Amino acid sequence: MEFDNDRKRRSASLLYGYTWIPILLIYPLVNGVILFPTSLWGWVCLLVISLILSPGYVLYGRVVVYQQRSVLAYIYTVLLSLFAFSVAHGLLYLCYLPLRELYGLSPIQRDYFTYGVHTFLRESLWILLNLGLSIGLTYLQYLEEQKEGRHLAEKDNLFYKLRYLRAQLNPHFLFNTLNSIYSLSLQKSDKAPEVVVKLADLMRYLIYECNEERIPLDKEIDFIRNYIEIEKVRYKADIRFRVEGDTKDIMIEPFLFIAFVENGFKHAMDATTAEPIIYITLKVGKGRIILNVINSTHADLETQAKRIHGKGISQSKSLLELLYPGLYELDIIQTDKDPARFSDLRIAHARWRLEDLYPRAYDLDVILHKSAFTVSLILKTKLA
């Protein structure tokens, strides 16, 4: 579990820190160039005065910007501004007292450090300018912190949403697998121990791997392959799993494909389905990962259409929206061999879509001559 005090304290942004440098120097530079062009002591004195006043401006900006927004707060801001204005003048007066006796200053330079009406008006303009700049710079930092805070909140929200969706998927998957083992035990099958070992591998994956943000694609493939092997023991069907392309060094979010694979087995292995089939293909290449799942089904088109909005597929869509917003394509196509429901236009549309997704003539022929439910998921993302 991550605790809030585990987070590093965020330092002030570099932009905010660097911006104070010219503000620190603008006062001595402007006045130095005009009145003290050849006096080193005059430049030093102006810089020291700027250094003395700058922390007060920074503190003033933070107090004004970070206070609560209310009527009393605005009154407090006005009073604070008057107080800061008075304090700044007081500090300047104390600094100017010894400086006007400085050796080597011209009469004009000596008048600069003499606190009169002209000096009061001049310094009032500088004080008001610096107070305004301090509020503006601090407000920019405040906006940046708010933006980062929203970003962290969105990131945390995404993290917990993913955990929630995976928590829903994992028990569902485990329940189905335990049902497979229960069925074998009732049959007193010698393959039950083998299935238990494979289930242990699956549980290891669920417990240790699914907590990582991303894992090697090969581990996800091994997970799917173990699940398929368990289902092969339980069912007699035409089950095929192919991996095409180079999967080495490719990272993927865990538990991303299994819901579509499960869905295929759930509907293909219905007792009313004669000669069930399920073909699964995972292709990698050209910046994409493509998962194709083809399963036979006894359901008509209307029933198949309802399955598109089933819980498993809906949860997987939510997961994809969180992980790959705008970077995935999910295509679900249904076919029906029942002549009573045959539609030339519907089948023509299905053929056009299927020819793009399944260029292998054998797969396409199987789909079009059966009631089938096909899922094609395309992830467009950086794979490494």
FENGIQUI-V618689 format. One record per pair of residues at least 24 apart in sequence whose ideal C-beta (glycine too) atoms are under 7 Angstrom apart, sorted by the first residue. I is the first residue (numbers start at 0). J is the second residue. Records with the same first field share a line. If there is no record, write none. Layout:
I->J + J
This chain:
11->140
12->140 + 143
15->136 + 139 + 140
18->136
19->136
22->129 + 132
23->49 + 53
26->125
34->107 + 108 + 111
35->108
38->103 + 104 + 108
40->101 + 103
41->104 + 108
44->98
48->91 + 94
51->90 + 94
52->87 + 90
55->83 + 86 + 87
56->129 + 130 + 133
57->133
59->83 + 130 + 133
60->133 + 134 + 136 + 137
61->137
63->134
64->134 + 137 + 138 + 141
65->141
80->130
83->130
84->126
87->126
88->122 + 126
91->122
157->321
160->321
161->321
164->314 + 317 + 318
165->209 + 254
167->314
168->254 + 258 + 314
169->205
172->257 + 261
175->261
176->201 + 229
179->229 + 230 + 233
182->233
183->232 + 233
190->232
193->232
194->229 + 232
197->225 + 228 + 229
198->229
200->225
201->225 + 226
208->253
209->253 + 254
211->253
213->250 + 251 + 252
214->250 + 251 + 253
215->249 + 250
216->246 + 249 + 250 + 251
217->246
219->251 + 253 + 255 + 256
220->246 + 281
222->257
223->256 + 257 + 260
226->257 + 260
230->264
234->268
236->267 + 268 + 275 + 276 + 277
237->276
238->277
239->278 + 279
240->279
241->280
242->281
243->280 + 282
244->282 + 283 + 284
245->283
246->283
248->383
249->283 + 382 + 383
250->383
251->288
252->322
255->318
256->290
258->311 + 314 + 315
259->290 + 292 + 315 + 374 + 376
260->292
261->311
262->311 + 312
263->292 + 294
266->294 + 296 + 306 + 372
267->294 + 295 + 296
269->297
271->297
272->296 + 297
276->365
278->362
286->379 + 382
287->377 + 378 + 379
288->378 + 382
289->375 + 377
290->376
291->356 + 357 + 375
292->373 + 374
293->362 + 366 + 371 + 373
294->371 + 372
295->369 + 370 + 371
296->370 + 371 + 372
297->370
298->370
299->335 + 337 + 340
300->333 + 335 + 340
303->333 + 372
304->333
306->372
307->331
323->378 + 380
326->378 + 379 + 380
327->376 + 377 + 378 + 379
328->377
329->376
330->356 + 375
331->373 + 374
332->373
333->372
334->366 + 367 + 370 + 371
335->370
336->368 + 369 + 370
337->370
